[in-house]
Amino acid sequence: MAHSKAQFGYRRHADQDRIDGDMAAYPVVVVGAGPVGLSLAIDLAQRGQGVVLLDDADRIGEGSRAICFSKRSLEFWDRLGIGQRMVDKGVVWSVGKIFHGASQLYQFNLLPEQGHKRPAFINLQQFYAEAYLVDRVGELGAIDLRWRNKVIGLEQRNDHAVLTVDTPDGPYRIRANYVVACDGARSSLRQMVGAEFAGQVFEDQFLIADVRMSAEFPTERWFWFDPPFHAGRSALLHKQPEDIWRIDLQLNRFADPAVEKQPENVRPRIARMLGHDKFDFEWISLYKFQCRRMERFSHGRVFFAGDAAHQVSPFGARGANSGLEDAENLAWKLDRVLRKRSPEALLESYHVERSAAADENIRESTRSTDFMAPNSHQESRLRKAVLSLAKETEFGKRMVNAGRLSVPSVYDSGLSTADGETWRGGPRPGASMCDAPLAAPSGDAAYLTDAFIQAGTRFTLLEFSNGAAVDPPDDVGVIRIGGDDGFSDPAGLVGARYDAEPGTAYLLRPDGYVAARFRHPTRAALDAALARATGHN
């Protein structure tokens, strides 16, 4: 029933022949080769850091698991050189429909405006995403990916950590300046540092089935409350590549998982939903929601990212996408500290920014879950009232919660410089940069996110020309809009989306977030904002 997955052989490494007093040392060891660990390793390698990536398996995971990747994740993957491959394979969508019973309540469009390089979301089975990331790792000599290498011990020292790694040939030890644990919800490194994983487990169970069929359904996200084919519960239908459809069905909290997962028991449920039984199963799983997080995302020289640090329900596509935001947030900070261009204090901002983002995701995820699977008679009555209001009123529609979909975090941290002038719009300090179409000096069409990559995915000044540009430090990239040698803004969308006037400038961080913005920047103001954003304040 499962796809045939790429399998990777164990290879003995020279590090295993070294004696303890002469163990190999690396700047960063990443544990866990899922989408988050792979992406983090690629980002670090592209910045010139040597990375060892350890995974205790020898194959890419079974089933679809994460399938829904956001525009923000695709823009990150563009910076890693694999965004186009993901989009080419994935199913692009932006429209969702919400049904109550047999009738449609309303529909929404997540990306109603034009002029963005990437779509709101793509659906792509996680094993494809991982396979493409592994291919990219193979192109980068700075990453040493070791399969069937399981971390079984961790010792923290003053200026490094020592990992004990088990293999088919027995254990060996390596040193790392920093360790990043991307080893999933059952993280063994989390246990090794003795950290709690506190939060809420929801009792309702959900059945996930990936089915193969030829169907004429549009490429949209369809969610039902109390559908005629699954009375009293909720259901979700989503298209994936290669005629695979993801179906989620809410089950009774007392249902027996072993019984419910049997294909002969799942088939009649899906047949009722689809109105036919011309389909084959690719993957069946049962899960309960969990909304949990570590209190601290850093423990000494060990950082936690993705499901190892936080868990949310799958509705809203916040799991993998927030893990990828963890990766892009941490990579540039580790790179600066390892190069001694920023103090270690910069790394504290990873915990500050990403734990606040996890809180927001858990809040949204918990609200969605409470609405989809009411815990009490009172919550059920509220949901019933909201669903009937939604048929008639706009505000009722806004109260319906079928999984508020992932949006980029907005950071409130000491790295941002507060606005000192009046702004009517544009991304504020701590917000993610917004894409828009440009024309290169050659006349070729481009996007702002492309220009950011060309500028070196480093601190970059986006400036709107007025003939009196500030001269930034040598290590700051520049994207100039207007002037003889700058990009032009043929549709006027860059200026509109950034509330730009002649002379306006935005300082972008290496992860594409806004560090500061100015109506009329001076070198002194730019230097102060840079010092703050690089952890020197």
Secondary structure, 3 states (H helix, E strand, C coil): CCCCCCECCCCCCHHHHCCHHHCCEEEEEEECCCHHHHHHHHHHHHCCCCEEEEECCCECCCCCCCCEEEHHHHHHHHHCCCHHHHHHHCEEECEEEEEECCEEEEEEECCCCCCCCCCCEEECCHHHHHHHHHHHHHHCCCEEEEECCEEEEEEECCCCEEEEEECCCCCEEEEEEEEEECCCCCCHHHHHCCCCCEEEEEEEEEEEEEEECCCCCCCCEEEEECCCCCCCCEEEEEEECCCEEEEEEEECCCCCHHHHCCHHHHHHHHHHHHCCCCCEEEEEEEEEEEEEECCCCEECCEEECHHHCEECCCCCCCHHHHHHHHHHHHHHHHHHHHCCCCCHHHHHHHHHHHHHHHHHHHHHHHHHHHHHCCCCHHHHHHHHHHHHHHHHCHHHHHHCCCCCCCCCCCCCCCCCCCCCCCCCCCCCCCCECCCCEEECCCCCEEEHHHHHHHCCCCCEEEEECCCCCCCCCCCCEEEEECCCCCEECCCCHHHHHCCCCCCCEEEECCCCEEEEEECCCCHHHHHHHHHHHCCCC
